[in-house]
Amino acid sequence: MSILEKIKEAVSARSEEKQVQNILEKKLIAIGGFEKNEIKVVRIEPNLFSVGTEKNISFYCDIKGKISFNIGYIREQPFFESFLSTAGVYEIKNKNGEYELFRVNHDSLSPEKKAKGEKDISLYSKEYFSIWEDVNFYRNKFTVRFFQRQDRDKNYHPLSDAKIQRLFDAKSLRVRDFVFFLEHKQISQEAYNTHMQKLIERLPNQIGDLRLNKIDDIVTTGEIRDYLKRKMITQEMFDILNRSIKSRNELLGIKDLADDEIRKKTSSQLNALKQR
């Protein structure tokens, strides 16, 4: 990119930031929590903006002000620390009321070892957004698993359209999750039809998504073979996905777990979280 192109890009970014700020300013001040001229808007990438103050980011939104996810809301959720840990980070609120985010090795989360491998993550950066995107992913994945469990009366609870959309936007839904929800009458046929094809199209990317590997929710050969039998995917797509699965397994040095093994692992992980 030439110097002139960089200048144009910077001017464009600032113009879009101002546009988003104007959209949000009156609304946020009216709601409360922000003072006049306190709101800070920074473009992270095209059509993605971080919104907050000089001290902290509150949420991320698009150019029209539609919120992607709210950091403050996520902090208030049960098992928040576990989601941070799974994302490989921890957070500290300093004496000035600023939240600081650090990367840390998974095996060194005890207080005396927190310095090992830690790295302060810049507040208004793409890296900071990516971390929170992962935390939001794990939070919503926990929700998916929660709804796949029966309550004390042996009932499965329905998912609202709004919740389905939230899980879909967070990329925490998988094809087999949606099949499960339909089979247990937790979602409507209309909701299934709306999202299923898009979930199938996500399969190639999900095979290489290391976040799924962290929580034993990888796409398996047995899984895609089931989709082939159900005629949800073509033979050609199966072959492509199967090659990708084999390449991933070789690269990561993992075996292609059977689906029942994965279900046992994920169930035990959910129980462990609930007992904390």
N, C-alpha and C positions, 0 to 999 in steps of 0.2 A: 504494500500500500504506500503510495507516494505521500509526501508531506501535505499536498493540497487535499488529497482524499482523506487524510487523517483529520485535517481541519474541518472539512465538510461533515465528517462523521461526528466530530465533537459538537459542532453547532447543531446538527440534527438531534443528537442525544439530549442536549440542553433544552432544545425547543420542546421535545416530547416530555421531558421531565417537568417543565413548566406547565404543559398541558394537563398532565396527570395531577400536578399539585393544585391547579385551579379547580379541577373536578372534585378533588377530595377535601380541599381546605374548609369550605363552609360546612360540609357534611360532618367532618370529624370534629370541628370545633363545637358544633351544635350538640353532638353526642357527648362530648366531654373527653378529658384525657389529653387534649392538646391545647396549647395557647396559640394566639395569633402569631404568625411568622415563625413558629417553632417547627412546623412540619418540614421534614427533609425527604426529598424524593430523588432516587438515583436509578438510572437505567442500568440494569444488569446485562441485558441482552435485548434484541428486538422484541418488543411487546411484553417485556417483563421488567417490573420496577419494584425496588425495595422502598418501603415507606416507614418512617419513624421520626426520631429526633437525632440530635448529634450524639446522644448517649446510647440509644438502643433502636433496633428495628422492631416494628410492631407487626407488619405483615407484608406480603408480596401480592401484587396485582398486575392486571394488564393495562393497556393504554386507556381503556374506558373506565378503569377503576374497579373492575370485577376482581374480587379477592381470590387468590389461589389458595393460600392457607395463612392462618393467623398464629404467629409464634406464641403470643401470650396465652391463647387458648390451649395450645399444645402443652405448654408448661403446667397447666392446671390438671392435665389428664392423669388418671391412675397409671402407675408403672412408667411414668415419664423417664425416670433415671435409667430404667432398663432399656428403653428405646434409645437413649443417648449412648449407653454402653454398647449396644448392638451396632450403632453407627460408628463406634470407635472414638467417641469424644466424651468430655465432661464439661460442665459449665459452672462458673463461679460468679456470684454477684458481689462486686467490690463495694467499698465503703461509700463510693460516689453514686451507687445505684446503677452502675453499668454492668451488663452481663458480658462476661468474657468466656469465649469458647476455645477449648484446647483439644487437640488430637492426643490420644494416648494409646499405648499398646493394650490389647485386650486382656493380657495376663498381668497387668500392673495397675489395677484400679484402686488398690488400697491406698490410704492417705500417705503413708510413708514412701510409696513408690510412684506417686503421681507425676513426679518430675521426669521420670524416665520416658523418653520418647514424646514428650509433650510439645505442642506447637501452637502458639497463639494464632487464631484465625481472624483476619481483618474483617471488620464489621460489614462494610458496604462492598463486599466482593462476591464474585461468582462462586468462589469456594465456600463462603459462608452460606450462600443460598443452597448449594449442592448438599451440604451437610444437613441443613434443615429439611430439604426435600427427602433425604434418606430417613431422617427421624420421623417425618410425617408418613412415609411409606411403611415403616415398621409399626407405627401406631395404628394405621388403617389395616395392616395385615393382621394385627392382633384382633381387631374388630371382626374381620372375616372369620377367623378361627373361633371367636366367641360365639358367633351366630351359627356355627356348625356343631354346636354342642346343645344337648337337650337341657331343659331346666329340671327342677325337682319333680315336676309332674310329667316328665318325659315328652315335653312339647318343644318344637322348634319355633323360634320367634320370627315373624315376618320382617322383611326389610322395606323401608319406605323408599320411594323413588329418589328422594333427596339423598338418602344414605347410599343407595346404589351409585348415584352419580358421583358422590364424594369418593367412594372406594375406587370407582373407575378412573376418576381424574388423578388420584394418587398413584395409579398404576399398581394397586395392591390386589386387584382381582385377577384370577386366572380362569381359563376355560373350565377346568374341573370344579372350581368353586361355584361357577354359575350353574353348571349341570347339577351339582349337589343342591343348590338352593331351589332350583325348579323341581327336582324330584321330591323334595320335602315341602313343596308348596309354600315356600317362603317368598317367592317372587312370582309375578304374573307372567303369562306367556308373552304378553306385549313387551314387558321389560326385557325378557330373555331375547326376543327377536331384535330389539333395539340395539343391544350391546354385544351379542354373541359373535357376530361376524368380525367386529372390531377386535374382540379378544383373541379370536383365531389369528388375525393378522399380526398380533403382538407376539405370537409364539416364537418366531425367530430371534427377536430381541430378548425375550425372557430366558431363552436357553443360555445366553451369555451374561445374564444379569447376576452378578456376584452377590447381590443382596439376598437373592433367593437361596443361594448356596449357604449363606450364614445361618439361615433359619430352617434348613433341611426342607426346602420347598422347591427343589429343582425340577425342571421338566424331564421326565423319564421316557425311555423307549416304550415301556409298557403303557404309559399314559397316551402317547401319540398313536400307538397301535389300537388302543381303544377308540380314539377319535376316528381312525380309519374304518374300523368295524361299524361305527355309528354313521359313517358316511359324512362326517363333519369336515374331513379334509380329503384331498385326492391322494392317489398313490404317489404322484409326482411330489406333492408337498411333503408326504410322509418320508420319502427318500431323502429329500433335502434336509428336513429336520433331523432325521436319524443320523445323517453324516455330521451335522453340527453337534449333536449330543455326544457322539463318539469323540470328536475333536476336543470338545470341552472337557470330557472326562480324562482324556489323555493329558491335556494341558494341566489340569488341576490335580491329577493323580487320585481321582475318586472313582468308585464303582457306581454303576447305574442301579441305585437302590430300587427294590420292588416297591410298588405303591403302598402296600400294607406296612412295610418297614418305615416309610416316611410318615404315615399316619400315626404310628406308634410314637415316633420321635416328637412330632409336632404336638401331640396330645400331652406327652409328658412335660414338654416345655411350657405349655399353657398352664398346666397344673402347678408347675414350679413358680410361675409368675403370680398366680393367684394366692399362693401360700406365703408370699413375701410380706 
